[in-house]
Amino acid sequence: MRKDSKLSRMLHVLLHMAREKKPFTSEQISIMLDTNPVVVRRTMSGLKKAGFVHADKGPGGGWTLVQALEQISLFDIYQAVGEPTIFAIGNEQETPNCLVELVVNKALNQAMQEAQNILLQQLKATNLSKLAQDFEYEWNLLGAETEKFIVH
């Protein structure tokens, strides 16, 4: 089953924007993410509506970060990209005719709800400045070995 990587991809893009402090075109972002510029514009539009980025058209234009990393949580971005489904697992039937399946559904629903609540709390508690700090730490830790990583 295919994973929904919108959250991860947009966090990646936003951290590059913050680090480079320059506009990125949809084409540049699409190359970074190995996707189509139309997909980039569609996804970035959610970030724009939420007030995290701004888009300028024409030469020298592109997407720019307009809010401080300290003010943006991972949960904020999760919401801005459309709250992708967290779990790929689910119940065979939501309203089963079998009592055994009903018990199984209740147990799975409870476990998934508890896990989702924990994840969402973690997303709310983590802001983008923490990820930027973690990147700088890893970059400095690797030192001369950083050339083996592509930073785009």
C-alpha positions as CSV (number, residue, x, y, z in Angstrom):
1,M,0.0,0.0,0.0
2,R,1.3,3.4,-0.9
3,K,2.2,5.8,1.9
4,D,1.0,9.4,2.0
5,S,4.2,11.5,2.2
6,K,2.6,15.0,1.9
7,L,3.5,15.9,5.5
8,S,7.1,14.7,5.2
9,R,7.6,16.3,1.9
10,M,6.3,19.7,2.9
11,L,8.3,19.7,6.1
12,H,11.4,19.0,3.9
13,V,10.5,21.9,1.6
14,L,9.8,24.4,4.5
15,L,13.1,23.6,6.1
16,H,15.0,24.2,2.9
17,M,13.1,27.5,2.5
18,A,14.0,28.6,6.0
19,R,17.7,27.6,5.5
20,E,18.2,29.2,2.1
21,K,16.0,32.3,2.7
22,K,15.0,32.6,-0.9
23,P,12.0,31.9,-3.1
24,F,11.6,28.5,-4.6
25,T,9.6,28.0,-7.8
26,S,7.2,25.1,-8.1
27,E,9.5,23.6,-10.7
28,Q,12.5,23.7,-8.2
29,I,10.4,22.1,-5.5
30,S,9.1,19.5,-8.0
31,I,12.7,18.5,-8.8
32,M,13.6,18.4,-5.1
33,L,10.6,16.1,-4.4
34,D,10.7,14.2,-7.7
35,T,7.1,15.1,-8.6
36,N,5.1,17.3,-10.9
37,P,5.0,21.1,-10.4
38,V,1.1,20.9,-10.5
39,V,1.2,18.5,-7.5
40,V,3.6,21.0,-5.8
41,R,1.2,23.9,-6.4
42,R,-1.8,22.0,-5.2
43,T,0.0,21.0,-2.0
44,M,1.6,24.4,-1.4
45,S,-1.8,26.0,-1.7
46,G,-2.8,24.5,1.6
47,L,0.3,26.0,3.2
48,K,-0.5,29.4,1.6
49,K,-4.1,29.3,2.9
50,A,-2.8,28.6,6.4
51,G,-0.5,31.6,6.2
52,F,2.8,29.8,6.2
53,V,4.0,30.6,2.7
54,H,3.4,33.3,0.1
55,A,3.7,32.9,-3.7
56,D,4.9,35.6,-6.1
57,K,4.5,35.2,-9.8
58,G,6.9,36.2,-12.5
59,P,10.7,36.5,-12.7
60,G,12.3,36.2,-9.3
61,G,9.0,34.9,-7.9
62,G,8.2,31.7,-6.2
63,W,7.2,30.3,-2.8
64,T,8.6,31.9,0.3
65,L,8.2,31.1,4.0
66,V,6.5,34.0,5.8
67,Q,6.2,32.7,9.3
68,A,8.9,32.0,11.9
69,L,9.8,28.3,12.4
70,E,9.2,28.7,16.1
71,Q,5.5,29.5,15.4
72,I,4.8,26.5,13.1
73,S,4.2,23.1,14.6
74,L,4.3,19.8,12.7
75,F,0.5,19.5,13.6
76,D,0.0,22.9,11.8
77,I,1.5,21.5,8.6
78,Y,-0.4,18.2,9.1
79,Q,-3.6,20.2,9.0
80,A,-2.5,22.4,6.1
81,V,-1.8,19.4,3.9
82,G,-5.3,18.0,4.5
83,E,-4.8,15.8,7.6
84,P,-3.7,12.7,5.7
85,T,-4.8,9.4,7.1
86,I,-2.5,8.2,9.8
87,F,-3.1,4.5,9.6
88,A,-3.4,2.3,6.5
89,I,-5.0,-0.5,8.5
90,G,-8.7,-0.7,9.2
91,N,-11.7,-2.9,9.8
92,E,-13.1,-5.2,7.2
93,Q,-16.6,-4.0,7.9
94,E,-17.6,-1.0,10.1
95,T,-20.9,-2.6,11.0
96,P,-20.3,-6.4,11.0
97,N,-23.0,-9.0,11.4
98,C,-20.6,-11.3,13.3
99,L,-20.1,-10.8,17.1
100,V,-16.4,-11.9,16.9
101,E,-15.7,-9.2,14.2
102,L,-17.5,-6.6,16.3
103,V,-15.2,-7.4,19.3
104,V,-12.2,-7.3,17.0
105,N,-13.3,-3.9,15.5
106,K,-13.8,-2.4,19.0
107,A,-10.3,-3.5,20.1
108,L,-8.6,-2.2,16.9
109,N,-10.5,1.1,16.9
110,Q,-9.5,1.8,20.5
111,A,-5.9,0.9,19.9
112,M,-5.7,3.1,16.7
113,Q,-7.5,6.0,18.4
114,E,-5.0,5.9,21.3
115,A,-2.0,5.7,19.0
116,Q,-3.4,8.5,16.8
117,N,-3.9,10.7,19.9
118,I,-0.3,10.1,21.0
119,L,1.0,10.9,17.5
120,L,-1.0,14.1,17.2
121,Q,0.2,15.3,20.6
122,Q,3.8,14.8,19.4
123,L,3.1,16.7,16.3
124,K,1.6,19.6,18.3
125,A,4.6,19.6,20.7
126,T,7.2,19.8,17.9
127,N,7.9,23.0,16.0
128,L,9.9,23.4,12.8
129,S,12.7,25.2,14.7
130,K,13.4,22.0,16.5
131,L,13.8,20.2,13.2
132,A,16.1,23.0,11.9
133,Q,18.2,22.6,15.1
134,D,18.3,18.8,14.6
135,F,19.5,19.3,11.0
136,E,22.3,21.7,12.1
137,Y,23.4,19.3,14.8
138,E,23.5,16.4,12.3
139,W,25.3,18.5,9.7
140,N,27.9,19.6,12.1
141,L,28.3,16.1,13.5
142,L,29.1,14.7,10.1
143,G,31.6,17.4,9.2
144,A,33.6,16.3,6.2
145,E,31.3,13.4,5.5
146,T,28.4,15.7,4.6
147,E,29.3,15.6,0.9
148,K,27.9,12.1,0.7
149,F,24.4,13.6,1.4
150,I,22.5,15.5,-1.2
151,V,21.1,18.6,0.4
152,H,18.4,19.8,-2.0
